[in-house]
């Protein structure tokens, strides 16, 4: 046994490395503090202890290097990050004991009924409130580690950084409630893999790790990182968070399923309408975010266990495959195969189109269609455009070219004159959007199906770029990438009222872009014919009440799409204290 321990020690990166003699006094002082049951110390106090060594005292740079090396050896815990670098855990087992306050088995629940109820509720829901966590820490055997509020705040921030506590996206509060993925016991539903038999509306990813299984700690960190990236879907007032699985609302029309099995991370992205309606920008952003999360989790995991890896080495630890539904299963192939071939034959002998699978690898930086884009195929052109598609198309055409385009759709000038007269106070963008939706409704009244092909033909007839149709499925990539935690809160009614004075004259386009129905937007138009701020406020209130994803970020995405104002106001909201946001 001794020989094996020595052999294991010799394999560590730190074996045989020389240490400065100047470190010895401080190491001895820290050792004495441990013997006196000091577990967590502020950096300010450690600096004071360090200065007692006089000539052997470390300067600030040397002290930081000392702490980082000691952290890498597992002798203490120190993170040189804002919010975490003011305290040092000089006795790492103390953090394990602190975790036992809420990461524990039911048979170890405290006898106190109030504390027991807190832990039971957390086990059932996966959530714990900050005040409940602090109440658990008042127990003597935990309070000894955290004797003042500043240390408790530090421990909470550290647990958030380690993805043990997760601040949920789309939360109505910023820091008062946390999710605890490692305490979720509920298995994922049997129907979890595919949403309501929508396999035809789903594209898939599979990450396979170069090991036989995913360690439990790594699995929880991967799920935790995903929860930090997207808002969880809520069903029956409960977040869709399960044991090593979760269901997210990436946007109003797109759901993301992630679950871990053996050594694989499995991913499904489903659009509620069709794969044609799935934005390639959203799919690519999801893939990039997932890949980055998995690489960061792997890097953190390996470095935490003494194996130092560079970021460039992480790609050797997993493979990524792209898949599509096939009969009762999913067929996967390599990304290179998808990018090089328009079709591929799977192991079941089925031929699969790779058009939508390439969305995972879409180049979000290209503003317009490249030479490789062939536009929509015949089947796709038979699809009926949504109101959102029509609003987006109208924004691209321009008011001068719109008259001829509208007539090419089979409409007459009188219909456009009526809309312009009725909504004379509205912007050209609103008027064009209403006109296109009226065209769509007129086709339905005549028992005909409005199609994207008719729009494409009208563009061709007016010598406009038919690839404008492709652009209605795009999102602004830069706005997708700013989805940080502060933007994932729900704005208060008070702030929506203030915001309504900054947005400008585009209420119709904004309402449709936010996902409201044509009927709901028209009702607001009639209720506020001469009150633009009131009209915008009414639309924002309906959005907040009726839609699934009502975060500041989703509002920013809509404003950016219709070139509305209010960006600065929204960004200021994201930095507001909790009291100014939805309670």
C-alpha positions as CSV (number, residue, x, y, z in Angstrom):
1,X,0.0,0.0,0.0
2,X,2.8,2.4,0.9
3,X,4.6,1.7,-2.4
4,X,1.3,2.4,-4.3
5,X,0.8,5.7,-2.5
6,X,4.3,6.8,-3.2
7,X,3.9,5.8,-6.8
8,X,0.7,7.8,-7.1
9,X,2.4,10.8,-5.5
10,X,5.3,10.6,-7.9
11,X,2.9,10.8,-10.9
12,X,1.5,14.2,-9.7
13,X,2.6,17.3,-11.6
14,X,3.8,18.8,-8.4
15,X,6.2,16.0,-7.5
16,X,9.8,17.1,-7.3
17,X,9.1,20.8,-8.0
18,X,11.2,23.1,-5.9
19,X,9.5,25.7,-3.6
20,X,10.9,29.0,-2.3
21,X,12.3,28.8,1.2
22,X,10.6,32.1,1.8
23,X,7.3,30.3,1.8
24,X,8.1,28.1,4.8
25,X,7.2,30.6,7.6
26,X,3.8,31.4,6.1
27,X,3.1,27.7,5.6
28,X,3.9,27.0,9.3
29,X,1.7,29.8,10.4
30,X,-1.2,28.5,8.3
31,X,-0.6,25.0,9.7
32,X,-0.9,26.5,13.3
33,X,-4.1,28.2,12.4
34,X,-5.6,24.9,11.2
35,X,-4.6,23.3,14.5
36,X,-6.5,26.1,16.3
37,X,-9.7,25.2,14.2
38,X,-9.4,28.3,11.9
39,X,-10.9,27.2,8.6
40,X,-11.6,30.3,6.6
41,X,-9.5,33.5,6.8
42,X,-9.8,36.8,5.0
43,X,-7.0,37.8,2.7
44,X,-6.6,41.0,4.8
45,X,-5.9,38.9,7.9
46,X,-3.5,36.7,6.0
47,X,-1.6,39.7,4.9
48,X,-1.3,40.8,8.5
49,X,0.0,37.4,9.5
50,X,2.4,37.4,6.6
51,X,3.9,40.8,7.7
52,X,4.8,39.2,11.1
53,X,7.5,37.3,9.2
54,X,9.4,40.6,8.7
55,X,12.3,40.0,6.3
56,X,10.7,36.8,5.1
57,X,7.3,38.4,4.5
58,X,6.0,38.0,0.9
59,X,5.0,41.0,-1.2
60,X,1.5,41.0,-2.7
61,X,2.6,39.4,-6.0
62,X,4.5,36.7,-4.1
63,X,1.6,36.0,-1.8
64,X,-0.8,35.6,-4.7
65,X,1.6,33.1,-6.3
66,X,2.0,31.3,-3.0
67,X,-1.8,31.0,-2.7
68,X,-2.3,29.7,-6.2
69,X,0.3,27.0,-5.9
70,X,-1.0,25.9,-2.5
71,X,-4.5,25.8,-4.1
72,X,-3.1,23.6,-6.9
73,X,-1.6,21.2,-4.3
74,X,-5.0,20.9,-2.5
75,X,-3.6,22.5,0.7
76,X,-6.1,25.3,0.6
77,X,-8.8,26.9,-1.7
78,X,-8.2,30.3,-3.2
79,X,-9.7,31.7,-6.4
80,X,-8.1,34.9,-7.8
81,X,-11.5,36.1,-9.1
82,X,-13.6,39.2,-8.2
83,X,-15.9,38.3,-5.4
84,X,-13.9,35.3,-4.4
85,X,-10.4,36.6,-3.8
86,X,-11.0,38.2,-0.4
87,X,-11.1,34.9,1.5
88,X,-9.1,31.8,1.7
89,X,-10.3,28.4,2.9
90,X,-7.1,27.2,4.6
91,X,-8.7,23.9,5.6
92,X,-10.5,22.5,2.5
93,X,-12.5,19.7,4.4
94,X,-14.4,22.6,6.0
95,X,-16.2,23.3,2.7
96,X,-17.2,19.6,2.6
97,X,-18.7,19.9,6.0
98,X,-20.5,23.1,5.0
99,X,-21.9,21.3,2.0
100,X,-23.4,18.6,4.4
101,X,-25.8,21.3,5.7
102,X,-27.9,20.9,2.5
103,X,-26.3,18.2,0.3
104,X,-27.2,15.3,2.4
105,X,-29.3,12.1,2.5
106,X,-32.7,12.2,4.1
107,X,-31.6,9.9,7.0
108,X,-29.2,12.7,8.1
109,X,-31.8,15.4,8.1
110,X,-31.8,17.4,11.5
111,X,-34.5,16.6,14.0
112,X,-35.7,20.2,14.1
113,X,-39.0,20.2,12.2
114,X,-38.4,23.6,10.6
115,X,-34.9,22.6,9.3
116,X,-36.2,19.2,8.2
117,X,-39.0,20.9,6.2
118,X,-36.4,23.1,4.4
119,X,-34.4,20.1,3.3
120,X,-37.5,18.1,2.4
121,X,-38.8,20.9,0.2
122,X,-35.4,21.3,-1.5
123,X,-35.3,17.5,-2.2
124,X,-38.8,17.7,-3.7
125,X,-38.4,20.9,-5.8
126,X,-34.6,21.2,-6.3
127,X,-34.8,24.8,-4.9
128,X,-33.5,26.4,-1.7
129,X,-34.1,30.0,-0.6
130,X,-31.2,32.1,0.7
131,X,-32.8,32.7,4.0
132,X,-33.4,29.0,4.5
133,X,-29.8,28.3,3.7
134,X,-28.7,30.8,6.2
135,X,-31.0,29.3,8.7
136,X,-29.4,25.9,8.2
137,X,-26.0,27.5,8.8
138,X,-27.1,28.7,12.2
139,X,-26.7,25.2,13.5
140,X,-23.6,25.1,15.8
141,X,-21.7,22.5,13.9
142,X,-21.9,24.7,10.7
143,X,-21.8,28.1,12.4
144,X,-18.3,27.3,13.6
145,X,-17.0,27.5,10.0
146,X,-18.8,30.8,9.1
147,X,-18.9,33.1,12.1
148,X,-19.9,36.3,10.3
149,X,-22.0,37.3,7.4
150,X,-19.1,38.2,5.1
151,X,-17.8,34.6,5.2
152,X,-21.3,33.3,4.5
153,X,-21.7,35.6,1.5
154,X,-18.3,34.4,0.3
155,X,-19.3,30.7,0.7
156,X,-22.5,31.4,-1.3
157,X,-20.6,33.0,-4.1
158,X,-18.1,30.2,-4.1
159,X,-20.9,27.6,-4.3
160,X,-22.4,29.5,-7.2
161,X,-19.0,29.6,-9.0
162,X,-18.7,25.8,-8.5
163,X,-22.2,25.3,-10.0
164,X,-23.4,23.7,-6.7
165,X,-25.9,26.5,-6.3
166,X,-27.4,27.8,-9.5
167,X,-29.2,31.1,-10.0
168,X,-32.0,30.2,-12.3
169,X,-32.4,32.1,-15.6
170,X,-35.6,34.0,-16.1
171,X,-35.8,34.3,-12.3
172,X,-38.1,37.0,-10.8
173,X,-35.4,37.6,-8.2
174,X,-31.6,37.8,-8.7
175,X,-30.2,36.2,-5.6
176,X,-32.9,35.0,-3.3
177,X,-33.5,31.5,-4.6
178,X,-31.1,28.8,-5.9
179,X,-31.4,25.5,-7.7
180,X,-29.4,22.6,-6.4
181,X,-29.0,20.1,-9.3
182,X,-27.1,17.5,-7.2
183,X,-30.1,17.1,-4.9
184,X,-32.6,16.4,-7.7
185,X,-33.8,12.8,-7.4
186,X,-36.8,12.9,-9.8
187,X,-36.1,10.8,-12.9
188,X,-36.8,12.3,-16.3
189,X,-40.2,11.4,-17.8
190,X,-40.4,8.5,-20.2
191,X,-41.4,11.0,-23.0
192,X,-38.5,13.3,-22.2
193,X,-36.4,12.5,-25.2
194,X,-38.8,13.9,-27.8
195,X,-41.4,16.6,-27.3
196,X,-44.9,15.4,-28.0
197,X,-43.7,13.2,-30.9
198,X,-42.1,16.2,-32.6
199,X,-39.1,14.2,-33.9
200,X,-39.5,15.8,-37.3
201,X,-39.0,19.2,-35.7
202,X,-35.9,18.2,-33.8
203,X,-32.1,18.2,-34.4
204,X,-29.8,16.4,-32.1
205,X,-26.2,16.5,-30.7
206,X,-24.2,13.9,-28.9
207,X,-21.0,14.5,-26.9
208,X,-19.1,11.3,-26.1
209,X,-16.4,11.6,-23.4
210,X,-13.2,9.6,-23.8
211,X,-13.9,7.6,-20.6
212,X,-16.4,4.9,-19.7
213,X,-18.7,7.1,-17.6
214,X,-19.2,10.7,-16.6
215,X,-18.3,11.2,-12.9
216,X,-21.2,12.4,-10.8
217,X,-19.5,15.7,-9.9
218,X,-18.8,16.4,-13.6
219,X,-22.4,15.5,-14.6
220,X,-23.9,18.0,-12.1
221,X,-21.5,20.7,-13.2
222,X,-22.5,20.2,-16.8
223,X,-26.2,20.4,-15.9
224,X,-25.5,23.4,-13.6
225,X,-23.6,25.2,-16.4
226,X,-26.6,24.7,-18.7
227,X,-29.0,26.0,-16.1
228,X,-26.9,29.1,-15.9
229,X,-27.1,29.6,-19.7
230,X,-30.9,29.1,-20.4
231,X,-34.1,29.5,-18.5
232,X,-35.7,26.2,-17.4
233,X,-39.1,25.3,-18.7
234,X,-41.8,25.4,-16.1
235,X,-44.6,22.8,-16.1
236,X,-47.3,22.7,-13.3
237,X,-45.4,25.5,-11.5
238,X,-42.3,23.3,-11.3
239,X,-39.0,23.7,-13.2
240,X,-38.3,20.8,-15.6
241,X,-35.1,19.8,-13.8
242,X,-34.5,16.1,-13.3
243,X,-31.7,13.7,-12.2
244,X,-28.9,14.4,-14.7
245,X,-31.5,16.0,-17.1
246,X,-33.2,19.3,-17.8
247,X,-35.6,21.0,-20.2
248,X,-35.1,24.6,-21.3
249,X,-36.9,27.4,-23.1
250,X,-34.2,28.8,-25.4
251,X,-36.7,31.1,-26.9
252,X,-40.5,31.3,-27.2
253,X,-40.6,28.6,-29.9
254,X,-37.6,26.5,-29.2
255,X,-37.0,23.9,-26.5
256,X,-33.7,22.4,-25.5
257,X,-33.4,19.0,-23.8
258,X,-30.2,17.9,-22.2
259,X,-29.6,14.6,-20.4
260,X,-26.6,12.5,-19.5
261,X,-26.3,8.8,-20.0
262,X,-23.2,6.7,-19.4
263,X,-20.3,8.7,-21.0
264,X,-22.6,10.8,-23.2
265,X,-24.2,14.2,-23.1
266,X,-27.3,14.0,-25.3
267,X,-29.0,17.2,-26.7
268,X,-32.3,17.8,-28.6
269,X,-33.3,21.2,-30.0
270,X,-37.0,21.3,-31.0
271,X,-38.9,24.1,-32.8
272,X,-42.7,24.1,-32.0
273,X,-43.6,24.7,-35.7
274,X,-41.0,23.2,-38.0
275,X,-37.3,23.0,-38.6
276,X,-37.7,25.6,-41.3
277,X,-38.8,28.0,-38.5
278,X,-35.7,27.2,-36.4
279,X,-33.2,30.0,-36.7
280,X,-29.7,28.8,-37.7
281,X,-28.3,31.5,-35.5
282,X,-30.0,30.0,-32.4
283,X,-28.9,26.5,-33.2
284,X,-25.3,27.6,-33.7
285,X,-25.4,29.7,-30.5
286,X,-26.7,26.7,-28.5
287,X,-24.0,24.4,-29.9
288,X,-21.2,26.9,-29.2
289,X,-22.5,27.5,-25.7
290,X,-22.8,23.8,-24.9
291,X,-19.4,23.0,-26.3
292,X,-17.8,25.8,-24.4
293,X,-19.6,24.7,-21.2
294,X,-18.6,21.1,-21.6
295,X,-15.0,22.1,-22.3
296,X,-14.9,24.4,-19.3
297,X,-16.4,21.7,-17.0
298,X,-13.9,19.2,-18.3
299,X,-11.0,21.6,-17.8
300,X,-12.2,22.5,-14.2
301,X,-12.7,18.8,-13.4
302,X,-9.3,17.6,-14.5
303,X,-7.5,20.5,-13.0
304,X,-9.3,20.0,-9.7
305,X,-8.0,16.4,-9.5
306,X,-4.3,17.3,-10.1
307,X,-4.1,16.8,-13.8
308,X,-3.1,20.1,-15.4
309,X,-4.5,20.5,-18.9
310,X,-4.4,23.3,-21.4
311,X,-7.5,24.5,-23.1
312,X,-6.1,23.3,-26.4
313,X,-6.0,19.7,-25.0
314,X,-9.6,19.5,-24.0
315,X,-10.9,18.7,-27.5
316,X,-9.1,15.4,-27.3
317,X,-11.3,14.4,-24.3
318,X,-14.6,14.2,-26.2
319,X,-16.2,13.8,-29.7
320,X,-19.2,15.6,-31.0
321,X,-21.7,14.1,-33.4
322,X,-24.8,15.5,-35.1
323,X,-28.0,13.5,-35.4
324,X,-31.6,13.4,-36.5
325,X,-34.6,11.3,-35.6
326,X,-34.9,8.0,-37.4
327,X,-37.8,5.7,-36.8
328,X,-37.8,5.1,-33.0
329,X,-34.2,6.2,-32.4
330,X,-31.6,8.9,-33.4
331,X,-28.9,8.4,-36.0
332,X,-25.7,10.3,-35.6
333,X,-22.8,11.2,-37.9
334,X,-19.6,13.3,-37.8
335,X,-19.9,17.1,-38.3
336,X,-17.5,16.9,-41.2
337,X,-19.8,14.4,-43.0
338,X,-22.8,16.8,-42.5
339,X,-20.9,19.8,-43.8
340,X,-19.6,18.0,-46.9
341,X,-22.8,16.1,-48.0
342,X,-26.3,17.2,-48.7
343,X,-27.6,13.7,-47.7
344,X,-26.3,10.7,-45.8
345,X,-27.5,7.1,-45.5
346,X,-27.7,6.0,-41.9
347,X,-27.2,2.5,-40.4
348,X,-30.9,1.8,-40.8
349,X,-30.7,2.4,-44.6
350,X,-32.6,5.7,-44.4
351,X,-31.5,8.7,-46.4
352,X,-31.4,11.9,-44.3
353,X,-31.1,15.5,-45.5
354,X,-28.3,17.5,-43.8
355,X,-29.8,20.9,-44.5
356,X,-31.1,21.6,-41.0
357,X,-28.3,19.5,-39.3
358,X,-25.9,22.1,-40.6
359,X,-27.6,24.7,-38.5
360,X,-25.5,23.4,-35.5
361,X,-22.4,24.7,-37.4
362,X,-23.9,27.8,-39.0
363,X,-21.5,30.8,-39.5
364,X,-23.4,33.4,-37.5
365,X,-21.0,36.2,-38.6
366,X,-22.3,36.3,-42.2
367,X,-24.9,39.0,-42.5
368,X,-26.4,37.8,-45.9
369,X,-26.7,34.5,-47.7
370,X,-23.4,33.3,-49.1
371,X,-22.9,31.8,-52.6
372,X,-23.6,28.3,-51.2
373,X,-27.2,29.2,-50.2
374,X,-29.7,27.9,-52.7
375,X,-32.7,29.5,-51.0
376,X,-35.7,27.6,-49.9
377,X,-36.6,24.3,-51.7
378,X,-40.0,23.6,-53.3
379,X,-41.5,22.0,-50.2
380,X,-40.3,24.8,-47.9
381,X,-41.8,27.4,-50.3
382,X,-45.2,25.8,-49.8
383,X,-45.1,26.7,-46.1
384,X,-47.4,29.4,-44.9
385,X,-45.5,32.5,-43.5
386,X,-46.1,33.4,-39.9
387,X,-47.0,36.9,-38.9
388,X,-43.5,37.3,-37.6
389,X,-42.1,36.3,-41.0
390,X,-44.2,39.0,-42.7
391,X,-43.2,41.7,-40.2
392,X,-39.5,40.8,-40.8
393,X,-39.9,40.8,-44.5
394,X,-41.6,44.2,-44.6
395,X,-38.8,45.7,-42.6
396,X,-36.4,44.7,-45.4
397,X,-38.3,45.9,-48.4
398,X,-38.4,49.6,-47.9
399,X,-41.5,51.9,-48.3
400,X,-40.8,53.0,-51.9
401,X,-40.5,49.5,-53.3
402,X,-43.4,48.2,-51.2
403,X,-46.2,49.5,-53.4
404,X,-45.2,47.5,-56.4
405,X,-44.4,44.4,-54.3
406,X,-47.8,44.6,-52.6
407,X,-49.5,44.8,-56.0
408,X,-47.5,41.8,-57.3
409,X,-49.0,39.8,-54.4
410,X,-52.4,40.3,-56.1
411,X,-53.6,43.1,-53.8
412,X,-54.8,46.5,-55.1
413,X,-53.6,49.9,-54.2
414,X,-57.0,50.8,-52.5
415,X,-56.3,48.3,-49.7
416,X,-52.9,49.9,-49.0
417,X,-54.4,53.4,-49.1
418,X,-57.0,52.3,-46.5
419,X,-54.3,51.0,-44.2
420,X,-52.2,54.1,-44.6
421,X,-55.2,56.3,-43.8
422,X,-56.4,54.3,-40.9
423,X,-53.0,54.1,-39.3
424,X,-51.6,57.5,-40.5
425,X,-49.8,58.1,-37.2
426,X,-47.9,54.8,-37.4
427,X,-44.5,54.3,-38.9
428,X,-44.0,52.9,-42.4
429,X,-42.7,49.7,-40.9
430,X,-45.9,49.2,-39.0
431,X,-48.0,50.0,-42.1
432,X,-46.1,47.5,-44.3
433,X,-46.4,44.8,-41.7
434,X,-50.2,45.3,-41.4
435,X,-50.5,45.3,-45.2
436,X,-48.7,41.9,-45.5
437,X,-50.8,40.4,-42.7
438,X,-53.9,41.7,-44.5
439,X,-52.7,39.9,-47.6
440,X,-52.3,36.7,-45.7
441,X,-55.8,37.0,-44.1
442,X,-57.3,37.8,-47.5
443,X,-55.9,34.6,-48.9
444,X,-57.4,32.6,-46.0
445,X,-60.8,34.3,-46.5
446,X,-60.7,33.2,-50.1
447,X,-60.0,29.6,-48.9
448,X,-56.5,29.7,-50.4
449,X,-53.2,29.0,-48.6
450,X,-50.8,31.9,-48.4
451,X,-47.3,30.6,-49.1
452,X,-43.7,31.7,-49.0
453,X,-43.5,31.0,-52.7
454,X,-45.9,33.8,-53.5
455,X,-43.7,36.2,-51.5
456,X,-40.6,34.9,-53.3
457,X,-42.3,35.3,-56.7
458,X,-43.3,38.9,-55.9
459,X,-39.7,39.7,-54.9
460,X,-38.5,38.2,-58.2
461,X,-41.1,40.2,-60.2
462,X,-40.0,43.4,-58.6
463,X,-36.4,42.6,-59.1
464,X,-35.6,42.3,-55.5
465,X,-33.3,39.7,-53.9
466,X,-35.2,36.5,-53.3
467,X,-32.8,35.7,-50.4
468,X,-34.7,38.3,-48.4
469,X,-37.0,35.3,-47.6
470,X,-34.0,33.5,-46.0
471,X,-33.3,36.5,-43.7
472,X,-36.7,36.3,-42.0
473,X,-35.4,33.1,-40.2
474,X,-32.2,34.8,-39.0
475,X,-31.6,36.4,-35.6
476,X,-29.1,39.1,-34.6
477,X,-26.1,36.9,-33.5
478,X,-24.4,39.6,-31.5
479,X,-27.6,40.0,-29.3
480,X,-27.8,36.2,-28.8
481,X,-24.2,36.3,-27.4
482,X,-24.9,38.9,-24.7
483,X,-27.3,36.7,-22.8
484,X,-25.6,37.0,-19.4
485,X,-27.3,36.4,-16.1
486,X,-28.3,40.0,-15.5
487,X,-30.3,40.0,-18.7
488,X,-32.2,36.9,-17.7
489,X,-34.5,38.5,-15.1
490,X,-38.1,39.5,-15.7
491,X,-38.6,43.3,-15.7
492,X,-41.1,44.8,-13.3
493,X,-44.4,46.5,-14.4
494,X,-42.9,49.7,-13.2
495,X,-39.9,49.4,-15.5
496,X,-42.0,48.4,-18.5
497,X,-44.0,51.6,-18.0
498,X,-40.8,53.7,-18.1
499,X,-39.5,51.7,-21.1
500,X,-42.7,52.4,-23.1
501,X,-41.6,56.1,-23.3
502,X,-38.3,55.1,-25.0
503,X,-39.2,52.5,-27.6
504,X,-40.6,54.7,-30.3
505,X,-43.2,54.4,-33.0
506,X,-43.2,50.7,-33.9
507,X,-45.8,49.1,-31.6
508,X,-47.3,46.8,-34.2
509,X,-43.9,45.3,-35.3
510,X,-42.8,45.0,-31.7
511,X,-45.9,43.2,-30.6
512,X,-45.7,40.6,-33.4
513,X,-41.9,40.2,-32.9
514,X,-42.5,39.5,-29.2
515,X,-44.8,36.7,-30.1
516,X,-48.3,38.3,-29.5
517,X,-51.1,37.4,-31.8
518,X,-52.4,39.7,-34.5
519,X,-55.7,39.9,-32.6
520,X,-54.0,40.9,-29.3
521,X,-52.0,43.7,-31.0
522,X,-55.0,45.0,-32.9
523,X,-57.0,45.2,-29.6
524,X,-54.3,47.4,-28.1
525,X,-54.2,49.6,-31.3
526,X,-57.9,50.3,-30.9
527,X,-57.7,50.8,-27.2
528,X,-54.9,53.4,-27.5
529,X,-55.4,55.2,-30.8
530,X,-53.7,58.5,-29.7
531,X,-51.5,57.4,-26.8
532,X,-48.3,55.8,-28.1
533,X,-46.7,55.2,-24.6
534,X,-50.0,53.7,-23.4
535,X,-50.1,51.5,-26.5
536,X,-46.6,50.3,-26.1
537,X,-47.1,49.7,-22.4
538,X,-50.3,47.6,-23.2
539,X,-48.4,45.5,-25.6
540,X,-45.5,44.9,-23.2
541,X,-48.0,44.0,-20.4
542,X,-49.7,41.4,-22.7
543,X,-46.2,40.0,-23.6
544,X,-45.3,39.6,-19.9
545,X,-48.6,38.0,-19.0
546,X,-49.1,35.6,-21.9
547,X,-45.7,34.5,-23.1
548,X,-43.3,31.8,-21.8
549,X,-40.0,33.7,-22.0
550,X,-40.4,37.2,-20.7
551,X,-36.8,38.2,-19.8
552,X,-35.0,41.4,-20.4
553,X,-32.8,39.6,-23.0
554,X,-35.9,38.4,-25.0
555,X,-37.1,41.9,-25.0
556,X,-33.7,43.2,-26.2
557,X,-33.8,40.6,-29.1
558,X,-37.2,41.9,-30.2
559,X,-36.2,45.6,-30.0
560,X,-33.0,44.9,-32.0
561,X,-35.0,43.1,-34.7
562,X,-37.4,46.1,-35.3
563,X,-34.7,48.7,-34.8
564,X,-36.6,50.2,-31.8
565,X,-35.3,52.4,-29.0
566,X,-35.0,51.5,-25.4
567,X,-31.7,49.6,-25.4
568,X,-29.9,51.9,-23.0
569,X,-32.9,51.8,-20.7
570,X,-33.0,48.0,-20.7
571,X,-29.3,47.6,-20.1
572,X,-29.6,49.9,-17.1
573,X,-32.4,47.7,-15.9
574,X,-30.2,44.7,-15.9
575,X,-27.9,46.4,-13.5
576,X,-30.7,47.5,-11.1
577,X,-31.0,46.1,-7.6
578,X,-33.5,43.3,-6.9
579,X,-36.1,45.7,-5.5
580,X,-36.5,47.3,-8.9
581,X,-37.2,44.0,-10.7
582,X,-40.2,41.8,-10.6
583,X,-41.0,40.5,-7.1
